[in-house]
Amino acid sequence: MPQMYTHRPLSPGRIIRILLLEPHHNPSEPIRIKLQEISLPKDKNERGAYEALSYVWGAPIGDQPIECDGDQLLITENCLAALRSLRLKNEVRKLWIDAICINQTATQAAIQEKNHQLKLMGDVYAHAERVLIWLGHGDDRIMALIDRFSQTDQPAGSPAAAAALVSNEWFNRAWTLQELCYAQDPVMIYGQTEVPWETFVACMDWRRQNSIDEVPKHIYLPYLETTSFHGLFRTLTNESKLNDGSREPGWTGPLQATLFGFLRSRKSSRPEDKIYAFHQVLSDLGFVLPDPDISRPVAELYEETTYILIKQTRSLKILEYLPSQSRMEKLPSWVPDYSQALWPPVHVVDLTVESIPRDQTIERIKGQLKLRAILFDAVAAISGRMPDMDQTNMSIPSQARHDTALRCYQTMYSWMEFVVGHEAPLAYDEHAEDTSFLAMDTIDILGTTYPVRAMKPVEAVRLTALARLVARVGNPTDYESPSAYIEALSVLSTIPHLWSRLQFIHNTKARNAMADTHPDSAVAEQLRNGHPFKVFQLIRRRDQEINPQRNNMTSELEKHFSIKNPEQTLYATRRGMLGLTTADVRQDDIVALLPGSAVPILLRAVDWDKQMFRVVGPSYLPDTSKVVWPNEAFDDIILV
């Protein structure tokens, strides 16, 4: 039995190993390779005599034996499949594959080698003759679609094949994104079929633009994010010449949102790889990072990286990317847990960015972030949390989507009740007349006139403030045209209409009274015994027949409540303001305004005497970020 292969130490400098994949006379022959040292070119435009493989390991540890320099080396099943597909019949193929060409053992020498090789990863792909993106094999539908891509720029083909193709895990991984960014001549390969990256993207975009694929958005999203980041990175590094260190990019809102989103969303098997997979990308975008060290504690790595991102962007926007369902131990509250996906998923990205003033500094002392802040307000009361009504995710069973929609309507109703019934004054009350006039009014529900109490002006102004909050309606200058602003206000005006219907469906006495006199027995039965959500749907259908324009605007407002605010909790502050947050907010949490953050940040006191706080999470509190505050309004605080 052959002994296990042992990697020989690499020579110092810009040295890597490549593998020589021996040809075969029969596809069933065992895989045989040899390893060889080469030096990476120093000229950034020079290509090496090898191809680099970009693929997904599949399993963290290899269990498939191949022959390497006469000994046995274990690789993963997906790596073995790629080698079988890439093996030529009559000549040796020179490849670079990370799992083989880098010593993957846990010895101290191997760790030092990995640290050094991590710094070269971008260069390995940048200097490769070609980068081979291995997507797998075995699905005839995908094979046929890739084959179409190579033959025509307007490929029809199976929507199911396209969905399976863009669902490939390659589009979700952290390492593969960096590999694509540096590839000079990337090629997509499935089985024995290959197509250039540019052709692949053009064909997929043509299918989307011509509605060939009825593929849910959430399936296409990783593919779209990958292509957009690739294009953005190539534009920045080419036009700004960042590889030469000439200057840093302007850290705009879209650029920061894209970068921080990818740091959170891309997947990796090891938590440290969420940083190291982007090490050269970040370096080439102007960030000064410490050398990779895979033996370093992950929490320490995350903390230092976060501080570097804050310091060099001069922004605290990364605090908007804090929330996750769980967090690793020993991680300061101001540091994102990059090993976890952002939660809830960001459906609406805020591209606003604020810069830290030049006269203010942010200092880091192991685990702590010292900065200035305005402790603006505190949370006085809390309402319910809106479920995540992701209508794009058709993989969710229909009954589950129905149940979620039901909880959304229940939360809408509880938010309105919370606002109307809030005992303490709200900041918006001053805009209403002080009156307790309780005149009766009527509304049409299911073809029947239904008496309701007219809203007090203070109730109307509070509900309008809530609608404005959930719809994110700003000032007229925030809109492209006056008509767009007026249209947004028109949607807000339907809040009394929505409120009256939600009140009715939850009023058993009123429903029974209407059922007693309603001429349609089926409708009467629904009114008496139907679930409130079913009754609401019945009312909506009737409203659509009577006044479709108003009903459509009301439906738009409902979408603002649910789709724009997934996993958001409504709260009221002591100053009488309404806010929303995805964080686990509690009563008495502090609403803080931090220079460099475009949104308020919720803090929880740890030690008032030392002004120490934990970050709870970002919040949405309209208009607070646009106020110019005097220096004396700021306090020196410590985030832990």
PyMOL commands that set and color helices and strands:
alter all, ss='L'
color gray80, all
select helices_A, chain A and resi 77-86+98-101+108-126+140-149+159-166+169-172+174-182+197-209+217-239+242-244+253-265+273-276+279-284+298-313+317-321+398-421+429-431+457-471+476-478+482-492+495-505+508-517+521-529+532-546+548-562+624-626+631-633
alter helices_A, ss='H'
color red, helices_A
select strands_A, chain A and resi 15-21+32-39+51-54+64-68+71-75+93-96+130-134+186-190+193-196+363-365+368-385+440-445+448-453+569-573+578-581+590-593+601-607+612-620+635-639
alter strands_A, ss='S'
color yellow, strands_A
deselect
rebuild
show_as cartoon
